[in-house]
Amino acid sequence: MALKLASLLFFAQLVFVHHVCGAPASFDWPMSGFRDGECAPMGYVLFGALGLVLVVYSVDLGRFKDPSETVDTIGFGLLLLMVAISPNQSMFHRTFAFLVLGSAYVFFAIQLRSNRALMAAHICAPAAIAVVLGKGLGFESYAIWQKTLISYFVVVATVHHHFATRHVLPI
């Protein structure tokens, strides 16, 4: 239940920050772009909400499933922290941003390996998101793709968490 609430908080903050910071222009800002200017406090809250999702997911993996998987998610947290604190336009920031997205992608591919259909859908997800956003909806922005991919990972984490912990009593 806690992860579902944390995920809802992240999505509510994502919508709120776009609204307050000047939609539709803010659609073309990457998530870290909200940390600049007048929107900086809300941008940091947005990263905090994403961090909360990650912390709840990590803690529950350790409690309900294999504690070794928690190590992977702690690594994501460290990468996310580097993204959150580094300047938006620096190569350091971009490198860590791609590392955290790539790591999450591989992590969930491994988590879904027992269900080939879900794993195949997951492997196609980034390209499918790009095609749907670009060709289907007319959005050709890295920022929109990035925020959609992050949202996809939050949904996948929430669904994975639900199925991984639904029949297990806390330790």
C-alpha positions as semicolon CSV with decimal commas, in nm:
position;residue;x (nm);y (nm);z (nm)
1;M;0,000;0,000;0,000
2;A;0,284;0,239;0,083
3;L;0,440;0,204;-0,263
4;K;0,108;0,273;-0,433
5;L;0,070;0,591;-0,227
6;A;0,429;0,697;-0,301
7;S;0,369;0,637;-0,672
8;L;0,051;0,844;-0,662
9;L;0,242;1,120;-0,486
10;F;0,505;1,116;-0,762
11;F;0,242;1,136;-1,038
12;A;0,050;1,409;-0,856
13;Q;0,370;1,611;-0,814
14;L;0,461;1,556;-1,181
15;V;0,125;1,691;-1,295
16;F;0,135;1,974;-1,040
17;V;0,484;2,091;-1,132
18;H;0,391;2,100;-1,502
19;H;0,080;2,301;-1,425
20;V;0,249;2,552;-1,194
21;C;0,565;2,594;-1,402
22;G;0,386;2,685;-1,722
23;A;0,238;2,406;-1,927
24;P;0,268;2,348;-2,222
25;A;0,620;2,499;-2,234
26;S;0,725;2,287;-1,935
27;F;0,645;1,970;-2,131
28;D;0,974;2,024;-2,315
29;W;1,178;2,043;-1,994
30;P;1,353;1,730;-1,876
31;M;1,270;1,638;-1,519
32;S;1,587;1,803;-1,392
33;G;1,485;2,127;-1,567
34;F;1,228;2,183;-1,293
35;R;1,512;2,233;-1,044
36;D;1,607;2,562;-1,210
37;G;1,457;2,907;-1,160
38;E;1,133;2,975;-0,980
39;C;1,029;2,608;-0,997
40;A;1,338;2,481;-0,812
41;P;1,165;2,390;-0,483
42;M;0,895;2,194;-0,667
43;G;1,159;2,030;-0,888
44;Y;1,343;1,904;-0,583
45;V;1,015;1,781;-0,435
46;L;0,954;1,594;-0,761
47;F;1,293;1,422;-0,730
48;G;1,214;1,356;-0,364
49;A;0,885;1,189;-0,459
50;L;1,070;0,968;-0,707
51;G;1,325;0,891;-0,438
52;L;1,044;0,798;-0,199
53;V;0,910;0,548;-0,454
54;L;1,258;0,398;-0,477
55;V;1,308;0,382;-0,100
56;V;0,972;0,214;-0,034
57;Y;1,033;-0,031;-0,318
58;S;1,384;-0,113;-0,189
59;V;1,278;-0,158;0,172
60;D;0,990;-0,385;0,077
61;L;1,209;-0,596;-0,154
62;G;1,441;-0,648;0,139
63;R;1,156;-0,736;0,375
64;F;0,938;-0,949;0,150
65;K;1,162;-1,093;-0,118
66;D;1,531;-1,141;-0,182
67;P;1,739;-0,891;0,018
68;S;2,014;-0,909;-0,246
69;E;1,781;-0,727;-0,487
70;T;1,782;-0,437;-0,245
71;V;2,148;-0,377;-0,330
72;D;2,053;-0,308;-0,694
73;T;1,786;-0,060;-0,596
74;I;2,018;0,114;-0,349
75;G;2,253;0,162;-0,645
76;F;1,967;0,326;-0,835
77;G;1,915;0,555;-0,539
78;L;2,277;0,665;-0,543
79;L;2,260;0,728;-0,919
80;L;1,934;0,919;-0,875
81;L;2,094;1,129;-0,603
82;M;2,381;1,216;-0,840
83;V;2,127;1,317;-1,105
84;A;1,929;1,524;-0,855
85;I;2,226;1,723;-0,726
86;S;2,430;1,771;-1,044
87;P;2,386;2,074;-1,275
88;N;2,127;2,011;-1,545
89;Q;2,351;2,071;-1,847
90;S;2,667;1,896;-1,724
91;M;2,799;1,579;-1,884
92;F;2,820;1,431;-1,533
93;H;2,444;1,480;-1,496
94;R;2,363;1,333;-1,836
95;T;2,587;1,033;-1,780
96;F;2,426;0,949;-1,448
97;A;2,077;1,012;-1,590
98;F;2,135;0,759;-1,868
99;L;2,297;0,517;-1,622
100;V;1,998;0,524;-1,388
101;L;1,750;0,482;-1,677
102;G;1,957;0,200;-1,828
103;S;2,003;0,029;-1,494
104;A;1,631;0,039;-1,419
105;Y;1,559;-0,099;-1,766
106;V;1,798;-0,394;-1,719
107;F;1,682;-0,453;-1,360
108;F;1,318;-0,490;-1,463
109;A;1,411;-0,707;-1,762
110;I;1,581;-0,944;-1,516
111;Q;1,282;-0,927;-1,279
112;L;1,044;-1,016;-1,562
113;R;1,256;-1,299;-1,708
114;S;1,021;-1,570;-1,580
115;N;0,736;-1,432;-1,792
116;R;0,861;-1,412;-2,150
117;A;0,563;-1,213;-2,277
118;L;0,606;-0,943;-2,011
119;M;0,981;-0,938;-2,065
120;A;0,935;-0,896;-2,442
121;A;0,689;-0,612;-2,385
122;H;0,935;-0,451;-2,143
123;I;1,224;-0,481;-2,387
124;C;1,017;-0,305;-2,654
125;A;0,884;-0,036;-2,415
126;P;1,139;0,246;-2,471
127;A;1,110;0,221;-2,850
128;A;0,733;0,187;-2,830
129;I;0,711;0,495;-2,609
130;A;0,925;0,689;-2,858
131;V;0,711;0,579;-3,154
132;V;0,379;0,647;-2,983
133;L;0,490;0,987;-2,854
134;G;0,674;1,090;-3,171
135;K;0,470;0,955;-3,458
136;G;0,139;0,890;-3,288
137;L;0,100;1,201;-3,074
138;G;0,338;1,440;-3,249
139;F;0,572;1,489;-2,952
140;E;0,934;1,474;-3,061
141;S;1,101;1,583;-2,741
142;Y;1,360;1,397;-2,535
143;A;1,207;1,552;-2,223
144;I;0,863;1,405;-2,285
145;W;1,013;1,064;-2,368
146;Q;1,229;1,080;-2,053
147;K;0,940;1,166;-1,821
148;T;0,719;0,903;-1,984
149;L;0,993;0,640;-1,943
150;I;1,041;0,737;-1,577
151;S;0,665;0,714;-1,529
152;Y;0,670;0,373;-1,697
153;F;0,938;0,256;-1,451
154;V;0,731;0,381;-1,156
155;V;0,430;0,185;-1,285
156;V;0,640;-0,128;-1,347
157;A;0,793;-0,102;-0,999
158;T;0,448;-0,065;-0,844
159;V;0,305;-0,361;-1,036
160;H;0,613;-0,576;-0,969
161;H;0,596;-0,485;-0,601
162;H;0,227;-0,575;-0,586
163;F;0,282;-0,921;-0,734
164;A;0,606;-0,988;-0,546
165;T;0,459;-0,905;-0,206
166;R;0,091;-0,996;-0,227
167;H;0,119;-1,345;-0,072
168;V;0,403;-1,277;0,168
169;L;0,367;-1,172;0,529
170;P;0,616;-0,915;0,658
171;I;0,917;-1,049;0,845
